[in-house]
Structures are given as structure tokens and as C-alpha cells.
Amino acid sequence: MNLDYEYSGHCELPLPWNRTRLKIKSDVDKKTGFEYNFVLLNFYESGHAKIGAHKDDEPSLDQSVDIATLSFGACRDMIFSKKGCKSVRQALEAGFFLLMHDQKEWTHAIPPQPCVKEPRISLTFRGVWSSLQQSLDEMERDYSIPPCKRLRRE
């Protein structure tokens, strides 16, 4: 099945899982109790690289699956915000593991930190609906078809 992941006008096509990624995925699956089918690698070459505040609420995401993030390299801060709540700043050190739920409720951002000179890599594990599942969901919504059983994810 096709597991394209679209966000912010980008479409990411998956690469095959290699032995190293499968081992990390297996460890993350065991730790979280979720079965992930997509991992997004983000590379930040220095503290000048940033990601603005956003919610992970794309239609291709299975919202019942928490997003797991594993950090490597330089420590960077992530800021979480929710309407009516005080913002929270979390340092993402090398080896830090973060599990994010309520993706539609919370925004998160990685602000610039110019004093950070080293690179950082994050692996974010997600449950992504296949194109077939997304088509079925759209049919259910558009034609008021009673919900059917979800297809098993790859």
C-alpha cells in the first residue's frame, strides 16, 4: 500500500526499512505499545535551523497513534503550547525519547538557538494511513456511509 505522508505542502515518499531503522522501530514499538509504519528524519545542521509552531493534524495521520520522537546530536529546545495553558519548554538531549499525544490540541516548535553549533537529528515515528484507507475515509465522510472496520495498517 502507498504510505505517502503530506505536510506543509511537502509529500514524503517512504524509503525501504533497512536493518538499523527496523531495529530502532522495533524498540520504539515495544516501548510505546504502538505499531509505527512511517518514520520522518529531520536534520538540523545548527541552532539556526528551526521549525515554527504547528500541530501534527494532517489527514494522513492516524490520530489514535501517538507520535514518538527520538533525538540524536545537539540538545535543542521544543516549546509546547495549548490554548488556555502555559507554554512548556523541553530540552531534547541526545537519546531523549518523547511521546506526543493529542496532536490536534497542542502546538509545538523548535525555536532558533544560534548558540548551538552542532547538528541534531530527530526521528519521528508516526502511524500513517494508506492512500486506500484515506479514500475509504473520504467516501464515508462524503457519502455518509456508516463507518466500516479500519483496514489493518502495514
N, C-alpha and C positions, 0 to 999 in steps of 0.2 A: 504494500500500500504506500501511497505517496504521503510523506510527512513534511511537507513544506511548512516553514514557520515564518509568518509575516508579522513585522512590527515596524512602526515608524517609517513606512514606505519602503522597507527593505524586505526581500524574500531570501531566506536562508535555506539552501538545499542541503540535506544531510550527506555527510561522508560516511563510508562504512565504519562500523565499530572495529577498532583494532584491539589487540590483546590488552594493552595498557588501559585504554578507555573502558573496555569491558570489565576489567578488574576494579577500577575506580567506581564504575556504575554499580557493580555488584555490591561493593562495600556501602555505597550510598543507599541503594535499595534496602539492604539489611538494616542499616541504621534508622531509616525513616519509616519503613513499612510500606513504601510506595514502590511501584514498578515504573521507572522512568523510561521513555523511549526517545528522548532528544536531549542533547547537551549543547549549550551555546558557550563558546570560548570567547571571552573578552580580554583583549590585551591593552594595557595602559602603559605607554612607553615611559611616562614620568608622571609627576604630580600635576603637570599641566593638563593631562587628559582628564576628561570629566564626563559624567552622564547627568543630564538635567533631571529634575523631579518628574516622575512618571508612575503610572500604575501598570502592572502586567495584567491587562484585561482584554487581550486580543481574543477574537472569537475562536482562533485555532487552539487556544489553551484550554485544557481540561481543568476547570476551576476547583474540582474536588481533589486535585493533586497539588500538594504544597510544592513550592519551588525551593530546591536545595542549592546552596551556593558554597563552593569550596574555594578558598583563596590561597594563592601562591605568590611569593615575592614580597615586594614592599608593602608595608602597612598603609592602608588608606581608610578614611572615614566614610561611613554611609550614614545618611540622615533619613530617618523615617518620620513621616507626618501623617496625621489623620485629623479630619475636621473635628474641632472641639477638644483636641488633645494636645498636650505639649510635645514638641518635636523631640526625638530621641536620636542621639549621635552614638554610633557604634564603631569602634576601631576594628577593622578587618585585617588581622595579623596573618602572617604566613601560617597555613594549616588551620585557620579558623573555619569552622563549619556553621552555616546559618540556614535555618529552615524558615521560610516565609509563607505564611498563610494569610487569608483574607486579602488577596491581591487586589480585589476591586475596592477595598476600603482604604488601604494605606498607599501613600506615595513614597518613593524612595529615590535617593540621588547620591551620586558620588561627586562632591564638590571639588574644585581645583585645590591642590595643596602644593604650591610652587616649591616649597622646601624639600619635597620628596623628589629625589633624583633617580631612584632605581625603578625598574619596571614592576608591574603587577599583572598577574593572570588570574581571572576568575572563571571557574567552570560552573554554569548554572544549569541544573538538571530540571527538566520540565516534562509534563505529560502533554503531548500534542495530539490533537485529533487528526485522524487521517482525512484526506480530501473526501473520501467516501462518507465518513461519519459526518463531516461538516455539511455535505449535500443532503444527507438524511435529516439532520437537524434543521436545515433551512426549509426542507419540504414540510416537516412537522409544523414549523412556525408559520410558513406562508399559506399552508392549506388546512391548518387546524386539524391535522391528523393526530390522533391520540399518541402520546409518547410510546415508542417501542423500546424494547430492550437495547441497551447500548451494545455495539459491537465490541468484541474483545480487542484491546489495543495490541499493537505489535510489540 
